[in-house]
Amino acid sequence: MGRLPGCSHHLQDLTTFRIDLAYDGGGFRGYARNAGVRTVQAVVESALATVLGAAVDTEVAGRTDAGVHARCQVVSFGWEGTIDLVRLARSLDGLVGPEIVVRSAREAPPGFSARFSATGRTYRYFIDDGPSPDPLRRDWVWHIAEELDLAAMSEAAGAFVGEQDFASLCRAAGDRPTVRLVRSAEWRREDGLLVFVVAASSFCHQMVRSMVALCVDVGRGRVAPSSVPGILAARDRSAARGVAPPHGLVLWEVDY
């Protein structure tokens, strides 16, 4: 929310605003603010403070890890009074670019939260399993120099669908719950790439990249597709240690 010097504000006096962003995560140490390193949140909030003349606290739909990209990221904040949204979007875009692009800025409904109002997130992960890498895709595609078994990977991905405990595929985060509802998970070939598309209500830390790494092991013949339900049922991170590189992952869509 806006923090004007010498003033106190009640939450009911604030208007909520929504900003839609896209960014190349390669030059950032993740989305979330982290002292001493460059993050997307730090850059965005600094730009907002410059444009609005006061600091703001933002909420975000998905806290992407270092190196992870976003095609559709949603940020919200509260502010007392009106904002020229055309000027806001133009000014922010000039300050945060070129790695971050402001797609739109708008007033949101009362009570809107980029994080808590979201009903689902969709991620995509891109793999090139051709014999040699494409240098024009190297910033957002994981190259694996062996052909992967798409049918086996698709079978493995089917085991992710439904509500279950994904502790085997999540980085430990204290006592935070690891049960998630995955609505869909599939592999497909598009434009010469293997693309993993997964949608869920929310994801725990490194969950999507762990899914990808496990499916790649299946595609390489190192793990049988029929073993995946047992790996999930183990609820033990040591059952599936691998994590795919961050640069192939994109936050693709957020549903409200």
Secondary structure, 3 states (H helix, E strand, C coil): CCECCCCCCCHHHCEEEEEEEEECHHHCCCCCCCCCCCCHHHHHHHHHHHHHCCECCCEECCCCCCCCEEEEEEEEEEECCCCCHHHHHHHHHHHHCCCEEEEEEEECCCCCCCCCCCCEEEEEEEEECCCCCCCCCCCCCEECCCCCCHHHHHHHHHCCCEEEECHHHCCCCCCCCCEEEEEEEEEEEECCEEEEEEEECCCCCCHHHHHHHHHHHHHCCCCCHHHHHHHHHHCCHHHCCCCCCHHHEEEEEEEC
